[in-house]
Amino acid sequence: MKVLKFGGSSVADATRISAVMDIVCPAAEGSRVVLVLSAISGCTDALLECSRLEGRALSDALKKLEDRHIRIARRLFTGGDFLEAEQSIKQIFRSIEAAAPQSRVTFGEVLSTTIVERKLRCEGYRTHWCDSRKLVRTAGGKLDEGLTYAFISKEISSHPDAGIFVAPGFIASDENGLPTTLGRGGSDYSAAIYAAALGADSLQIWTDVSGMMTANPKTVAAARTIPRISYEAALELARCGAKVLYAPTVEPAMKAGIEINILNTFEPKSSGTVVCACPTSERRTRWMGVTSLQCSDESCCELTLVGEGVSERSNASRRLLTCLQDAGLKPLGDVLGSGSVFKVRLRSSVEREALHSVHREFFEERKENVINVFLAGYGAVGKALVDILASGSERIIKRTGRSIRIVGVSDSKHYIIDMQGLGSASIAARLHEGESAAGCAFIKAVCDVAPRGSVFVDASDSCTLYKSYPELFRRRVGIVTSNRRSLATDYCDYAALKSEAMENGVTFRYDTTVGNALPLLESISSGANCSDELLSIEAVVSCTLNYIITNYDGVRAKSFASLLKKAQDEGLTEKDPRVDLAGGDVLRKLLILAREALVPLEESDVKITPALPEEFFHCSLEEFYAKLQSYESEFVRLEDELDAMGKRRRFVASLIADPKAPKGYRAEIKMRLVSAESPFYWLSGTENVVVVRSRYSSAPMVIKGAGEGDKLAASGIIRDILL
């Protein structure tokens, strides 16, 4: 006799029920099978809600749930078989509506098993449906083992021709014959009860994960499946928060000496976990898993480390405390527990960090420092970042001892999170089918799962995402951003972000917001931090205008309009290139440069003279390009004049010390003529140049280099992540 139990996710729809059939039918060859099922995914919660409803609200809720079951039946059956299945489902829903409110929750498993038993029968198998409400009996809220085992044994022996018995999990009846349940997760327990009552050869718990794991994989990405575990260790992990196995399941199987095999419905070839009585010869120290539970006082949690055969408790306790202390985590008391079980209390706010630290110490052979990265913005820079990490990961590990793992990606519509890591080749397809990113869904999801030390990369062009930065900081998630809009906000917002990051002790880096991968901000801020007074910053940092101006050569080259259009098509400009021509992008960069020099510059403090006359900024984009083309003769004339003077035009942003100015500096952005002595004169393409003069420096600091390039930006982001 084999007992197979399948959870709600395994029978959630017709496709998954078909997958269950693919597992059950081969198991029934040469052996009788008891198939124990949960309600379809979400059904129990829906029925619990129905227990609180009355009248029309109850009817509407039940109708919605009934339609879902009928849709499943319509996929599984045809013709008369479907009509019979539909009628049976409707009859059960009439019973639900007539039942006492507290009993409605007991019908979910009746529905799922009725559908599956009928499907097996239609496929030619000899089946029998077992009513667990009559067979599984409780007294005083506990299993009446003697009565239950007798009823189950009699039920099975009374149907010698049946090859597959289908039984609802979770449900039972009390000493008064009234319907009751075995608790959430009770279908596992039901399966163990049937197995023990029948002396089954095999008990298989089929779920949506590949067995018991060393930690919750949604929290600890490095968690791995435990191949074999003792009944005692499995029971302890289940009691202390490992949700893959319902704790009461272990006792009936352990008493009967039946191994429990926990398997994955979605990966049926995986060997899963075997829960068994480990032989004495195997009793050496082995670590099984780490888990946690919230205490009654929600401000603290209890972390439990479970092993087998631990002979020196003092050594293991010391090792546990040391790894927590090394991670900067202070326990709220001594290590408690007995035998091979170690319990320690911590603040709930550090629960995730504690699980990661303990798992690294006891379960991860390679103590490699993994940085989990959540990426917002899957455009050119985001894709370049993913590609570089995919091709250069080994080099990064070899040179730094750290690896960067992309575990979450979001674009404007969807997001995906997989703490095991996202492969570069599958991100686009998975993102297309991902969760909705509406509102702040991605931020909320990151806050829910991100372990301490994670980094959130903002490679988007969002004007509002920065408002969620404080929430990430408070979750001890660092931020690296190439989105200059997040820094060029009102100064009070900028200062608040810096303060929030510092207060929470997390990374906040944005070197790529100005000058791409050039070390501009670091150089300016280090001088300011060392009390070196800034005298001036002069910067040519508009990649758009640099590209056009340095490539324009009057009548001997393409027109100014055609060069601008090409820059727009290549993504070098804003969607409306007039934002660049009006100094909008340069303004953001100047604000960031000034603030790194501790000058609280605001947008209103900057005087801007656009690169074109006012008439170009008050028409449609199509009219703008027409005007620009008609203005070509003027551009040619200006170019000839420049050639005659030996000078060139550059769009320069400047911040110059001025005691008379309100903030001690005057700021300006305008087109300026420069001669060959100026470092701006020799610019080409999308290069940037920044000239910084300070009180303690005898000569200006000149920083020059490529100011544009997706791969350069991505490389700069990686540098910021690793710093």
Secondary structure, DSSP 8 states (H G I E B T S, - for coil): -EEEEE-GGGGSSHHHHHHHHHHHHHHTTTS-EEEEE---TTHHHHHHHHTT--HHHHHHHHHHHHHHHHHHHHHH--HHHHHHHHHHHHHHHHHHHHS-GGGGGGGHHHHHHHHHHHHHHHTT--EEE--HHHHSBEETTEE-HHHHHHHHHHHHHT-TT-SEEEEESSEEE-TTS-EEE--TTHHHHHHHHHHHHHT-SEEEEEESSSS-BSS-TTT-TT--B-SEEEHHHHHHHHHTT-TTS-GGGHHHHHHHT--EEEEETTSTTS--EEEE---GGG-S-EEEEEEEEE-SSTTEEEEEEEEES---HHHHHHHHHHHHHHTT---SS--B--TTEEEEEEEGGGHHHHHHHHHHHHH-SS--EEEEEEEE--SHHHHHHHHHHHHHHHHHHHHHSEEEEEEEEE-SSEEEE-TT---TTTHHHHHHTSEE--TTHHHHHHHHH--TT-EEEE-S--SSGGGGHHHHHHTT-EEEE--GGGTSS-HHHHHHHHHHHHHHT--EE-GGGTTTTSSHHHHHHHHHHTT--EEEEEEE--HHHHHHHHH--GGGS--HHHHHHHHHHTT-S-SSTHHHHTTHHHHHHHHHHHHHTT----GGGEEE--SS-GGGGSS-HHHHHHHHHHTHHHHHHHHHHHHHHT-EEEEEEEEEE-TTSTTSEEEEEEEEEE-TTSTTTT--TTEEEEEEEETT-SS-EEEEEE---HHHHHHHHHHHHH-
